[in-house]
Amino acid sequence: MVLKLYGNPISTCTRRVATVCKELDIPYELISIDFAKGEHKSPAFLEKQPFGQVPYIDDDGFVLFESRAIARYLAAKAGSPLLPTNLKDLARFEQAASIEQANFDPFASGIAFEKVFKGFRGLATDDARVAEYATALEGKLDAYEKILSKQKYLAGDNISLADLFHLPYGSMLAPVGFNFLEDAAKRPNVARWWKDISSRPSWQTVKDRA
């Protein structure tokens, strides 16, 4: 049975899962959820995803939500090195995954919300909030530069899910005026890392639509 991915084709988290599927050569059927019609808040959807968020998967009857949890499940099922099994390598992966979720996502997604998603709802951008997120993210990326000056990827010298988790929101920064990840003069190792992961065929395939 083909994996069913319930999400919106332009949703950041849906594309996070789609990227991992492409990395692992896992075929999937995208079941498109229409936000405008409120399908993510319907009783049928909430039965599977009680928070009314996308995506969730149905893997031959096994239902799972939260994009990072889905990615871990798929990589583990495939036996992929994107999710290490050696204890110390796994610990370094979990450290890198925590870095992304705590030190990158809140600020990158905050900028995206203010500069992009608010516009979809007819709301005004809060420039002060954007400035706060940008300042915080700059500081976080200085730490990334230190880490990436010693190794190729966030968890070591091999790419992992933790690197791929950055792609959906990271890709939204430069188009709205924040070149943090591509500024080789300021952070050469971050720029090198970002060019590497963002040019992967898996992401290029789904960067516009899952």
Backbone torsions as a table, in degrees:
resi	resn	phi	psi	omega
1	MET	NA	132.5	179.7
2	VAL	-71.9	137.2	177.2
3	LEU	-57.8	133.0	176.4
4	LYS	-102.5	125.6	-179.9
5	LEU	-111.8	110.1	179.7
6	TYR	-93.4	112.0	-178.3
7	GLY	-172.1	-175.3	176.3
8	ASN	-104.0	135.3	-173.5
9	PRO	-61.1	-23.0	179.0
10	ILE	-104.6	0.9	177.7
11	SER	-64.1	136.6	179.4
12	THR	-60.3	-46.2	-176.1
13	CYS	-71.6	-33.1	174.9
14	THR	-64.2	-42.5	178.8
15	ARG	-69.2	-27.0	174.3
16	ARG	-61.5	-46.6	179.1
17	VAL	-67.7	-41.4	-179.7
18	ALA	-61.0	-38.4	177.5
19	THR	-59.3	-45.6	-179.7
20	VAL	-65.4	-39.6	176.2
21	CYS	-59.0	-43.6	178.7
22	LYS	-65.1	-40.9	177.9
23	GLU	-59.6	-37.3	-174.2
24	LEU	-95.8	2.1	-177.6
25	ASP	56.8	42.1	177.0
26	ILE	-98.0	114.6	176.1
27	PRO	-65.7	143.8	177.0
28	TYR	-143.8	153.5	173.7
29	GLU	-106.9	119.3	178.3
30	LEU	-83.8	119.1	173.5
31	ILE	-96.9	104.3	-171.5
32	SER	-74.5	128.5	178.6
33	ILE	-103.2	123.0	-176.2
34	ASP	-89.2	108.2	178.8
35	PHE	-64.5	-38.8	-176.6
36	ALA	-60.4	-31.4	179.2
37	LYS	-90.7	-0.8	179.2
38	GLY	71.2	24.9	-176.9
39	GLU	-63.7	-26.4	179.8
40	HIS	-74.9	-8.2	177.9
41	LYS	-112.0	7.8	179.8
42	SER	-72.4	154.5	179.2
43	PRO	-56.1	-39.2	-178.5
44	ALA	-64.7	-40.8	179.6
45	PHE	-69.7	-44.7	-178.5
46	LEU	-64.4	-22.7	175.7
47	GLU	-65.1	-32.3	-180.0
48	LYS	-93.9	-37.2	-177.8
49	GLN	-131.0	92.4	-169.8
50	PRO	-65.0	-14.3	178.2
51	PHE	-89.7	-6.8	179.4
52	GLY	67.9	37.2	-179.2
53	GLN	-123.3	158.0	176.5
54	VAL	-109.2	152.5	2.9
55	PRO	-103.9	176.3	159.9
56	TYR	-137.8	161.7	178.2
57	ILE	-118.2	155.8	169.9
58	ASP	-125.1	105.8	-178.9
59	ASP	-105.2	86.6	-179.7
60	ASP	54.1	44.6	177.1
61	GLY	99.0	-14.3	176.9
62	PHE	-89.7	116.1	-176.2
63	VAL	-102.9	134.3	-179.0
64	LEU	-147.0	138.0	175.3
65	PHE	-124.0	177.2	-170.8
66	GLU	78.8	114.6	-169.4
67	SER	-59.8	-40.4	-178.5
68	ARG	-70.6	-36.3	175.9
69	ALA	-65.8	-40.8	177.5
70	ILE	-60.9	-44.9	-179.1
71	ALA	-60.7	-44.5	178.7
72	ARG	-61.7	-43.2	180.0
73	TYR	-60.2	-48.4	-176.8
74	LEU	-64.7	-41.6	179.7
75	ALA	-66.7	-40.4	178.5
76	ALA	-65.1	-42.7	180.0
77	LYS	-62.6	-36.3	-178.7
78	ALA	-83.3	-8.8	-175.9
79	GLY	65.8	34.5	-174.6
80	SER	-83.1	142.0	174.2
81	PRO	-67.5	-7.5	173.1
82	LEU	-60.4	-21.7	174.8
83	LEU	-125.8	97.6	-175.1
84	PRO	-61.8	154.7	177.6
85	THR	-112.3	-26.3	173.8
86	ASN	-58.3	135.8	-170.8
87	LEU	-55.9	-49.1	-177.1
88	LYS	-70.4	-38.4	177.0
89	ASP	-65.2	-38.5	177.7
90	LEU	-65.1	-39.4	178.4
91	ALA	-63.4	-40.9	178.3
92	ARG	-67.0	-36.3	175.5
93	PHE	-62.4	-47.6	-178.5
94	GLU	-63.4	-34.7	174.2
95	GLN	-61.2	-46.8	-179.8
96	ALA	-64.8	-39.8	178.8
97	ALA	-64.8	-38.1	177.1
98	SER	-66.4	-37.5	176.6
99	ILE	-58.6	-46.9	-179.5
100	GLU	-61.2	-45.1	-173.9
101	GLN	-74.1	-32.0	-175.8
102	ALA	-98.2	-30.8	-171.2
103	ASN	-113.8	-4.7	178.9
104	PHE	-123.1	-56.6	-173.1
105	ASP	-55.8	-46.2	-176.4
106	PRO	-58.9	-33.9	-175.1
107	PHE	-88.2	-42.2	177.2
108	ALA	-66.5	-42.8	178.9
109	SER	-69.4	-31.7	176.4
110	GLY	-64.1	-43.3	176.3
111	ILE	-62.5	-44.6	179.9
112	ALA	-61.7	-40.2	179.6
113	PHE	-62.2	-46.9	-177.5
114	GLU	-69.2	-41.5	-171.9
115	LYS	-90.2	-20.8	-175.6
116	VAL	-123.4	-59.5	-170.4
117	PHE	-68.7	-32.4	176.6
118	LYS	-61.9	-35.9	179.4
119	GLY	-62.5	-34.3	178.0
120	PHE	-63.4	-26.2	-177.4
121	ARG	-100.8	4.7	-179.4
122	GLY	72.9	24.2	-179.2
123	LEU	-101.4	155.4	-178.0
124	ALA	-86.1	143.5	175.6
125	THR	-69.3	136.3	174.0
126	ASP	-93.7	97.8	-174.8
127	ASP	-63.5	-31.7	178.1
128	ALA	-64.8	-40.6	178.2
129	ARG	-66.2	-41.1	178.1
130	VAL	-58.9	-44.5	179.8
131	ALA	-61.9	-39.3	178.3
132	GLU	-63.9	-46.6	179.3
133	TYR	-62.2	-43.0	-177.4
134	ALA	-64.2	-44.1	179.0
135	THR	-62.7	-43.6	179.3
136	ALA	-63.7	-43.2	-177.8
137	LEU	-66.2	-37.7	176.6
138	GLU	-56.6	-45.9	179.3
139	GLY	-63.8	-40.2	178.9
140	LYS	-63.9	-40.6	-177.9
141	LEU	-70.7	-22.8	171.9
142	ASP	-62.6	-38.6	176.3
143	ALA	-68.2	-39.2	175.1
144	TYR	-56.4	-43.0	-178.6
145	GLU	-59.1	-40.8	178.6
146	LYS	-64.2	-44.8	179.5
147	ILE	-62.3	-48.2	-173.8
148	LEU	-77.4	-8.5	172.9
149	SER	-76.4	-14.2	-176.4
150	LYS	-109.5	-13.8	-177.5
151	GLN	-155.0	163.0	-172.6
152	LYS	-75.3	-38.2	-177.3
153	TYR	-127.9	174.7	-173.2
154	LEU	-66.7	-29.1	-178.5
155	ALA	-101.1	-0.2	-177.8
156	GLY	147.7	-148.1	-177.7
157	ASP	-95.1	3.6	175.7
158	ASN	-118.6	140.1	179.5
159	ILE	-64.9	147.6	179.2
160	SER	-140.0	174.9	175.6
161	LEU	-55.6	-32.9	-176.9
162	ALA	-59.8	-36.9	176.5
163	ASP	-68.3	-46.1	-177.4
164	LEU	-64.0	-29.7	-179.4
165	PHE	-58.6	-25.3	-177.8
166	HIS	-74.6	-18.8	-165.6
167	LEU	-62.2	-48.4	-174.1
168	PRO	-60.9	-48.3	-179.4
169	TYR	-80.6	-33.7	177.4
170	GLY	-60.1	-35.7	-178.3
171	SER	-70.8	-14.6	-178.6
172	MET	-89.2	-8.7	-173.6
173	LEU	-73.8	-55.6	-176.4
174	ALA	-58.5	-42.8	-179.5
175	PRO	-61.7	-19.8	178.2
176	VAL	-106.8	17.8	169.4
177	GLY	100.2	12.3	-178.5
178	PHE	-120.5	104.4	-173.0
179	ASN	-95.0	27.7	-173.3
180	PHE	-53.4	-41.4	-171.6
181	LEU	-85.3	-12.0	-173.8
182	GLU	-114.5	2.2	-176.4
183	ASP	-83.0	89.1	-176.2
184	ALA	-68.2	-25.7	178.6
185	ALA	-69.5	-34.7	-176.6
186	LYS	-90.7	-42.9	-178.2
187	ARG	-137.4	80.7	-174.7
188	PRO	-60.8	-35.5	-177.9
189	ASN	-76.1	-36.0	173.4
190	VAL	-63.3	-43.8	-179.7
191	ALA	-63.0	-42.0	177.9
192	ARG	-62.0	-46.2	178.8
193	TRP	-62.2	-45.9	-177.9
194	TRP	-64.4	-41.9	178.2
195	LYS	-60.6	-40.3	179.7
196	ASP	-61.7	-56.3	-173.0
197	ILE	-73.1	-34.0	-176.5
198	SER	-77.8	-12.5	178.3
199	SER	-96.6	1.4	-179.7
200	ARG	-64.2	140.2	-178.8
201	PRO	-55.8	-34.4	-180.0
202	SER	-58.5	-45.0	-179.5
203	TRP	-74.0	-40.7	-179.4
204	GLN	-60.0	-30.5	179.7
205	THR	-70.7	-33.7	-172.2
206	VAL	-117.2	5.5	-173.4
207	LYS	-62.8	-24.6	178.2
208	ASP	-99.8	-36.4	-179.4
209	ARG	-152.9	136.0	177.4
210	ALA	-66.4	NA	NA
